[in-house]
């Protein structure tokens, strides 16, 4: 006869950070940070990685898919449309038989003075960075619950959600990513009862197509001396370890956490 004070059976901790056998979906992974995360997931044993993106793949995607044959796939969906995300995730489950983790990564940026933003620019930024992120996470949670999977959801937030970017401020962008970080904590609390973990990564400046202009500034070397930190932008793969940890079973007791990966600490 069980007692109301009975302690749950102990959980055997996973001692290795690995993704063997896991099926991961990443929004916005046709290029940039998302593709770097996909590459790191595959390098750490993921069985399959799916990019859910509105655009087309490019040469970098093709190169990685050739390095990991039959393991990297691309599906088209607009994350602003919850039905399209649902269709994409259902397709993943149909093909792969399961879904282990979802990286909510797709986003856009726009840097200008708050007084110069148009209504359309603000609404597009929030519709992708915040609303689309929420829809993606909700579809992921519903899928995990339906499958009986204790899945992991990892959002891409930003250092701009912690403090203003001194060189190129963007109030709407920072606000959208701050909303993501708050969402992480609330969803982690709500979905813990289902065994679903929710965390986020806040990158600083990362070498992507969106930041090509940063090191081209004439005073870039002087900026580095002033701000301190590591004197370079991050490679996309240097973020991967954080995502891999959050997606792995080694992080089974980690939820509601934002990990800042920002070597050039003063810039953002």
N, C-alpha and C positions, 0 to 999 in steps of 0.2 A: 504494500500500500504506500503510495507516494505521499510525501509531506508537502505542505504549502511552503515550507522553508527549504525544500530540496534545491541543492545547487546544480545548475546545468552542467552537463558533461564537459570536461575540459576540451578545448579545441587544440589540435596539434598544429603548432605554428609552422608555416612554410619558411624554410631557411635560405632559399635561393630566389633571387629576383629573376624570373624567367616567364616567358609567355607561351611555352610549348602547348600546342593544341588549341590555342585561343583564336577566336575570330573577332577581329577588330574593325569597326567602322569609324571613319574619320571624315568629317565634313570639311570641304575646301582643301582636299589633299592632292589635287592635281598638280600643285606646285607649292613653293614657299615652305612655311613652317609645317603645314600639314603633311607635305610630301616627305620632309625630313623626319617627322615623327613616324610616318609609315615605314620608312627605311629602317629606322631604329627598332621598330616592332618586329620587322622581318628578321633583322640581324639577331634578335633575341628570341627567335624560335616561334613566332606567331604562325599559325597554320595558314591563315588567310587575312589579308587586309583589303578593305574596300574603301575607295574614295567616293564620297557623295558630294558632287560638285555641279554647279550650273554650267560651267564652261567645258572646254575641250582639254584633253591631255596634251602634253608637249614632249619634247625630246628627253627631258630629265625623267619624266614619268616612264617613258619607254625604256630608258637605260636601266632603271631599277627593276622594272617588270621582267626584263631579260635576265638580270642577275638572279632574280627569284622567280623562275618560271612557274606559271599556274598558281601564283600566290598573291599577286597584286591585281586588283580589278577596279574598274571605274563605273559608277552609276550616275546618271543625270537626275538632279532634283533641285528645285528651288526651296531653300530652307524656310522661306517666308510662307510656304504653303504646307501646312501640316499633313494634308492628304498625300502630297508628293513624297514627303519624308517617310510616311508610313508605307507607301508602296515600295520605296527603296529598301527599307529594313525588312519588309516581308520577303522581298526578293533575295536578300542575303540569307535569311533563315531557310528559304526554300532551297537555295543552292548549297549552303554550307552546313545546314542542319542545326545551327545554333547561332547565338550572338553572345560574346563574352564581355566586350567593352565598347564604349562609344566615346570618341573624342569630339567635343563640340568646339570646332576650331574655325569654321568659316566666319569671315568678318571683313569689314572694309575700314579704311581710315580716311580722314580728310582734315588737313591742318590749316587753319586760318583763324583770324580773329573772330571772337564770338559775334561781333557786330556785323560780320560779313557773310555769315551763313545764310543761305536761302531756306525757306520752309521746306522745299523739296529735298535739299541736301540733308537737313536734320532728320526728316522723316525716313529717308532711305537708310541713313546710318543706323537709326534705332531699329528699323524693321529687320535689318540683317543681324546686327550685333547683339541685340537684346531679345526682340520678339522671336526671331528665327532660332536663337540659342535656346530659348525656353521651349519652343515647339519640338526641337530636336531632342532635348533632354526628356521631355514628356513621352515622346514616342519610344525612346530608348527604355524608359522605365516600364511602360506598358508592355513592351516586348519581353523584357526580363521577367516580369511578373507572370506573363502568359506561359513562358518557357520554364518557369521555376528556377531561373538562373540568378545567382547572387552576383550581379554584374557591377561593373565600374564605369562611372561617367566622369570624364575629365574635360573641363572647360579651358579654353585659352582666354585668359583675362589680359592684363597689361600692367606694366609699371605705371602707366598714365592713370590707372585707377587709384593709385596710392598717392601720387603727387603730380603737379603739372609738369609737362615737358617745357623746360625753360626756354629752349630755342624756338620751338614751333608748337605753341599751345593749341589745344583743341578741346574746348569745353564739352561739346556733345560726345566726342569719342571717349574722353575720360569718364564722363557720366555713364555712358552705355556699358563700359567695362567695369565700373564700380557697381552697377546694377547686376552684372554677372557675378561678381564676388559675393554680393549679398544673397543672390539667388542660390549660390552654391551652399551656403550655410543653412538656408531654409530647406532646400530640397534634401540635403544630407540628413537633417532632422526628420523630415516627413517620411523619407523612404528607408530609414534605418530598419524599420520593422520588417521590410522585405529583404533585408540583407544587401541592399544596393548602396554602394559607396559613391559619394560625389565630392570631387576635389577640383582645384584649378591650378594652373601655372600662370604666373605673371612674368612674361619676358620683358627684357629691356630692349635695346636696339639690336635687331637681328639682321643679318645680311640677306635681304630678299629684294624682289623687284620694287617693292614699295619704299625701300630705304636706300636705293642706289645713290641718291643725291647726297646722303649724309657725309661720306668721306671726301666728296668732291668740293665741299665748301672750302674757300680759300683760307679760312682760319681754323680748319679742322685740327691741325696739330696743336695749335694754341688752346683750343677747347679741351683737348685731352689732358694737357698739362694742368688746366684750371680745375677740371672736374675730378680728376683722379680715376681710380679703378683700373681695370684692364684696358690698355690703350688700343682697343679695336672693337669692332662689332662682333657679335656671336655668329658662328656658323649655325645653320638650322639644326644640324645633327647634335649640337651641344645642348640643345634643350631636351633631346630624346630621353635621356636617363630619367628625368623627372616623370615624364609621361609613362615610360615603361614601368617604373616603380608603382605609380598609382594604379596602373592597369593590371599589375601582377597580384598573385595571391599572397605575396609577402606583405602587401599593404592591407591585409584583411581587417585590420583594426584602425585604419587611417581614413577618416572622412571629415568633411567640412573644413579642409585645410587649403590655404593658398600658398604655393611655393614660389618665391621670387627668384628668378634666374636673371641676374642683371649685373654682369661683370663691370660694365661702364656705369657705375652706380650713380654718378652725379648728373648724368645727362637727362634722365627722365624724372 
